[in-house]
């Protein structure tokens, strides 16, 4: 099949790399011919095409997207002529934090207390209800810790609201959590569901730096609860493709933080650590193919993001059971330009391998 991807970043790149062995073809909408996916298929450059969305619609048998910040109107128009997976509904809800929280509440899925904020007065009222500390976030377009302000006291209220630049926002109660987890699942056109194991995510300055898969000390009950929440969301959205839930693990159980209707950074370990990667399973789902086995093929796995600078990759290539993935992106502060997957037979072996990757981890 011909698969159109809205966007041409590293997620589109890895989707294509997983899809070509299945005999699919790819096209991408781009803003530049130098984006990570640009050499992996037809490119419909927004600056060169009169209508890149129409061009990819004419090319594709099915269309997908690599970001929840994709314009819903574009997806709505394309879907009138070509199948789009995940659907407009998944995109519409996941790209807006208030709509996300409303979905969680309707499905009785626990999340942090929250309140919509459209003005400084709204913020003051919300803080009266939720209390300190709390996190003010833009309702849309936030990623990697951007568009967020932690409020600890009254003295910060004006500064917090000014940082939002007047856009629609949401105030969330601060969650005291033990660690951050995520669950990646895939749902097929035939309503088949597959789940990867819960993984632990370690962030620094709002950016994911390391994922441990499967997460240590996860019992079957916690995995089952996470999958139950996931199934509710997948089925409510009639979602086709990969979907990710980010969780807070607390003393009282799991709280859902947010969802992403796409392949996810915390699932990059699956390329080298699972029977079927998240990327291949997304392609299988949107093209109507049978879903693949999600079982890990190693006892312990980890993913380390390469942020800002490429570093000494020769030392990485010399390490056993270690796999380097670069995205053809220029070095830039806080930019994800690649990742490293590490596989091991035990937790001790994994920690030993990770200790050799200190150049890529925050001090």
BELPETA-V882018 format. One line per field, one symbol per residue. phi: phi as a letter, one per 20 degrees, with the letter a starting at -180 (. if undefined). psi: psi as a letter, one per 30 degrees, with the letter a starting at -180 (. if undefined). burial: # if it has 16 or more other C-alpha atoms within 10 Angstrom, else .. A space follows every 50 residues. Layout:
phi->???
psi->???
burial->???
This chain:
phi->.edeceobefffgffffeeffemedcccecdbedfgefedrfddffedef bffffffffeebccbdbfefffffffffffccfccffgfgfgffecfffg fffgffdldfbfgbbfccbffgffffffeendfbdecffcmeblnfmcbe ddbgfefffffgfelmegcbdcffdeceadcbcdcccefemfcccefgcd dddblndfdbcdcfffldefffgffffffffgfgffelfcoeccdedded fdoedfeacceafcgfdfgfgddcgcfffffffgffdmeffefdffdcfc cbcdfedncfmefffffefflccecddldffagmefdrbcdcdbebffff fffffedgfddff
psi->ljkkkjlhafeeefeeeffefggllkkkklfkggleffggakkjkfffke jeeeefefelfkkalgkfgkjeeeeeeefffkkkklleeeeeefgjeeee eeeeefghkklkklkkkgleeeeeeeeeeellllkkkkflgklhflhkkk kfleffeeeeeeffhglklkkkkkkjlelkllkklkkleggkkkkllklk kklkhfkkekkkklklhjleeeeeeeeeeeeeeeeefhkkakkkkklkjl fgakkkellkhlllefgfffefflekleeeeeeeefgglkllkgkkglek llkkkjkekeaifeeeffklhkkkjlghkkkkkgkjfalkkkklfleeee eeeeffgfffkk.
burial->.##################.....#######.#.####.#######.... .##.###.############.#..#..##..#######.#########.# #.##....#.##.######..###.##..###.#######......#### #.....#..##..#..#########....##########...######## ##....#########..........##.###.##..#############. ...#####################.############...##.#####.# ##########.....#.....##...###.....##########.....# ..##..#..#...
